[in-house]
Every structure is written in structure tokens, then in C-alpha cells.
Amino acid sequence: MIHQLNLPEFKPRIRDDSGKKEIFDRFRKKFIRLTPEEWVRQHFLDFMVTRLKFPASLIVVEASLIFNGMTKRFDILAYNTSGNPCLVVECKAPSREITQDVFDQVAIYNMTLAVNYLVVTNGLTHYCCRIDHQARAYTFLKEIPTFEIVNRTS
């Protein structure tokens, strides 16, 4: 279940509950079933806070939005200091290849969220693009930007 990821190491709190592993999510303040996707999500959240310096208070995990009358759930949404959504992250299990379908999924979320940065990760491969809403264009970035950059450009 626990995969080596292409993210900095962190020490999660893991427990066994009736034979099922759970990992503590400090954002939702509870233990969550430890799936491969959750393993990636928790590592990426730690990366965002410790390395990219996103304030934990400006991050929402696994929340819903309505798109075309349908409820959708995004993995991670970060807000800037003005209270506007600025970056959305879609996490997949390490065994899941990052395909066009995955990008389409996060693009649909962004039709409602209108953030400037999209990130897709399976814990091994990470893609980030900056959205230019006026030009209706996007640019892939070599690195995932820090909160300071995202906050300044959102």
C-alpha cells in the first residue's frame, strides 16, 4: 500500500482500525482510510505546506462544487491572501497514469473555480500549468510555484 513517491519524505500518523490502515489528515482533522490516492494527497499536502510555504489555513481538502448541476469533488484547493481560489490539485494513485482524461477532470473543476494554477500528480509525476483566462491559454511550468509566487500572480 505504501509507495515510494517523488515527493519529500514526511512522517504521517498511520493507525490500524479493524484491519484497515488509516492516515491522519490534519486539514480534515480526522483519520482517513489509507488508499493509494490518499497516500499521494497527504504527501502532496505536506509538500505544499513545508516546502512551497502554502499556509495550511488557506487550503481546503476534498470539498464539493457544482458544475452543470452535478456535484464534483476536488482533492486540494488553495486560496490566496485575498480569499480567492488560486490553485487546484488533482491527486491520483501512483499506479494511475496521468492522461488527458485527468487533465480534463481538473479543467472541468476550473470552469467553476477559475484558478490560475492547475496541478495534477500521481506522486511520481507532477504537472503544473498556469492559466491565462483572458487569452484562454495555458503554459506548463517546470516547477510547482511557491505560495509567494501564486499569491502574487493570482
N, C-alpha and C positions, 0 to 999 in steps of 0.2 A: 504494500500500500504506500509506504513512504518512499518517494522517488528523490533522487539527487537532482536538484534544479540548477538552472543557470541564473541564480539569484544569490545575494549574500546570505550566509548562514544565519539562522536565528533559532532561538530555543523556545519552541512553543510549549504550552501546557497541554499535555495529552493524558486522557484517562480512559479506562476501560469501563463501559457501562453494560453489564449483562452480555459480555462477549463482543460488544461493538465499540470500536475506538471513537473517541470524540476529541475535538480540539477546541480550546477556549478562544472565542472571538472577543477581543477587548472592545470592539466597536458595538457589537450587539449585546455585550456583557452577559454572555452565556456560552455553554458548551454546545458545539455543533457536530453533527455526525461527520466523521473524517472520511470524506470521499477524495479521490484524486483531484477533482476540481477545487475542493475546499482547501486542500494542501497548497495548491498554487495560489489561491486567493489570499490565504493567511500570510504566505511568504511575500506576496506582492504588496500587501498592505504594510507589512513591516518594512519593506524596501522603501515604500513611499514616505513613511514617517521618519525612519532612521537615516536614510541616505539622501532622499530627494527633499527632505525637510518640509513635507506637507503637514500642517497642523492636524492632529487627529480630530480635533473639534470641527474641522471643515470637511470631514469625509463621512459619507453615508454608504452603508453596505447592504446589498440585497434589498433594494426598495422597488416599489412598483411605479409604473407610469402608464398612462392610457394613450394608445396610438390607434387611430381609426376604430375607436370603440372597443378595442381589445386591450386587456391588461398584459403588460410586458414587465419583466424583472431584469434590471441591470445589476451587474456584480458590484462595481465600485463607482461612486460619483464624488468628485472633489469640487468644492466651491472656492471662489476667490475671496479676498477680504471684504469685498463689496456685497457678498452674499449671492453672487451669481454662479451657476454651474460653469465650470471651466474645463474639466477633464473627465472623461468616462473610460472605464477599463472593463473589458470583457475577458474573463478568465476561462480557460478550457483545461481539461485534464492533459497531463504530459503525453499521453498516448494519442491525443487528438491532433491531427494536422491542422495548421492554420490555413484555411481555404477561403475562397471568395465568399462562400456562404457565411463564414464567421464575420467577415468584414461587412457583409450585407446586414447581418443581425445588429451590429453596433451602429451602423449607419441609420437603420430604422429608429433606434433609440434616439439618435441625434436629431432626427427630424422634429422631435418634441423638445429635447434638451437644449439644442443649439450651442453646444460647447465648441471651443476652438481646438481641443486636442482629443484624439481618439487613440486608445491603446488596446492592443489585442495581444494576449500572451497565453502560452501553454506551460509556462515555467521554464521552458528550454529555449524557445524562440519568442522574441518580443518585437512587435511592430508598433510604431507610433507615427501618427501623421497630424499635421497642423492643417486646420480647415480655414480657408478664406471664404467666408459666407457670401461676401459681395461678388467675388469673381466666380463663385461656385466651383472652386478648385481645391485641391489638397496637395500637400507636399509631405513625402515621407522624410522623417528625421533620422539621423544616425544614432541619436541618443534620446532617451526619455528625459524631458526637461525637468529641472528642479521647480519647486513651488515658486521660488522667487521669479523665475522666467515666466511661468504660467500665469502667475498673479499679475505681473507687469503687462503681459500681452493679451489678457482676457478682458 
